[in-house]
Amino acid sequence: MLALLAFAVSFLFRYSRRATLLILPVCTALAMLASDILKAKAYHLDLLGFGGLAIYVATAFVLALLGLVFAIESSTQVRTQCAFLCAALAINYSDHMGASVVRPSWGVAANSTIQVGGMRWDAPADAAVQIGATLIIFALWLWNLRASESGRKQMALTVVTSMSAAFVAGVLVRIAAGSYRTVQESGFFGLGLIAATALLAYGMLAPGLFSPQDERIGAPASAGGG
């Protein structure tokens, strides 16, 4: 989680240096974090168990922040890196979100309230926060589709497709499995991790994707060139 946060912030200040871009990702992440803290207290999770929830808070922060960097950055290589990394991260994030928002019985879930200190935590409220954060990120990448350049639009579409496909798959698998534990034991999330890792491995091998490359390579040499 800390590695994701450090990477995203360093990426921002390396290319943009606009601290104002942190506002939306921070607000989105804090809303999810507050909900997860209440959930952790309700289920008496230890620090390790809470880390299993918090990793998705960090991922949401990265998806939102890189989406904003993508929107304002003029460099094709930086935009490609943002879109490629977000497409990979969105797989594991979205399939978990899709599987977690489905409830065995919505009628029962409506009354599932647990007292935590002086506050109350309930499953529908938690699901609303998670879905709301995911929709904000999804809307941000849909906004990036407005670009007129076909290459830029295609990169944004890759992230949108990755998020929506993984989320719908998570929902369908959860409905078929019947419980979140069954989904975990089915290997579905493992397949998502393999797909995300394969994307990142491809990015490491693709020439110029994660390595510095002059965007003018391939352009005609000047008249005075050797």
Buried (B, 14 or more C-beta within 10 A) or exposed (E): BEEBBEBBBEBBEEBBEEEEBBEBBEEBBEBBBEBBBBBBBBEEBEEEEBEEBBBBBBBBBBBBBBBBBBBEBEEBBBBBBBBBBBBBBBBBBBBBBBBBBBBEEEEEBEEBEBEBEEEEBBBBBBBEBBBEBBEBBBEBBBBBBEBEEEEBBEBBBBBBEBBBBBBEBBBBBBEEBEEBEBBBEEEBBEBBEEBBEEBBEEBEEEEEBBEEEEEEEEEEEEEEEE
